[in-house]
């Protein structure tokens, strides 16, 4: 979880070319002249790595199948963007606690389908119990 009072990349959904402050960084590769990979910075050690990468793959496949575009790259620390700039570029704040994340998950058919009908309810129950404890 990112500290909410800090200007930081991991509090909003965005991406950037060679931008170390972006939630998704696409670094250039000097030898190739084009990007060779991307860095996802919104997942930390508290996440189950298998579920996290599965969610990224499911969301990516959905975006490709629906022809979605990622929007314009952010070339500065997104924490310094005004609310108007974030709204114009469709940059939304990410959930800042487990309760908000669970609420978003419950509305996301793509991720719930990726979890499968047997695992999704168990995962949501487990997350709600964890949220109550912490």
Residue pairs with C-beta under 8 A, 6 or more apart in sequence:
1 44
1 46
1 96
1 97
2 8
2 10
2 11
2 96
4 11
4 96
6 79
7 77
7 79
7 80
8 21
8 77
8 79
9 19
9 20
9 21
9 22
9 23
9 41
9 77
9 78
9 79
10 23
10 41
10 42
10 94
11 78
11 79
11 93
11 94
11 96
12 23
12 78
12 79
12 81
12 86
12 91
12 92
12 93
12 94
13 23
13 91
13 92
13 94
14 22
14 23
14 24
14 71
14 74
14 78
14 89
14 91
15 22
15 23
15 24
15 25
15 26
15 38
15 70
15 71
15 73
15 74
16 22
16 24
16 25
16 26
16 73
16 74
16 75
16 78
17 26
17 27
17 28
17 35
17 73
17 75
18 25
18 26
18 27
18 28
19 25
19 73
19 74
19 75
19 76
21 74
21 76
21 77
21 78
21 79
22 41
22 73
22 74
22 78
23 40
23 41
23 42
23 78
23 94
24 38
24 39
24 40
24 41
24 42
24 70
25 38
25 39
25 41
26 35
26 38
26 39
26 73
27 35
27 36
27 37
27 38
27 39
28 34
28 35
29 35
29 36
40 56
42 94
43 49
43 52
51 115
51 123
54 114
54 115
55 111
55 114
57 114
58 110
58 111
58 113
58 114
59 110
59 111
62 68
62 110
63 70
71 89
71 90
71 91
72 89
74 81
74 89
74 91
78 86
78 91
81 89
81 91
85 91
86 92
95 101
95 103
95 104
97 131
98 127
98 130
98 131
98 134
99 131
101 127
102 124
102 127
102 128
102 131
105 111
105 112
105 124
105 127
106 112
106 124
112 120
115 123
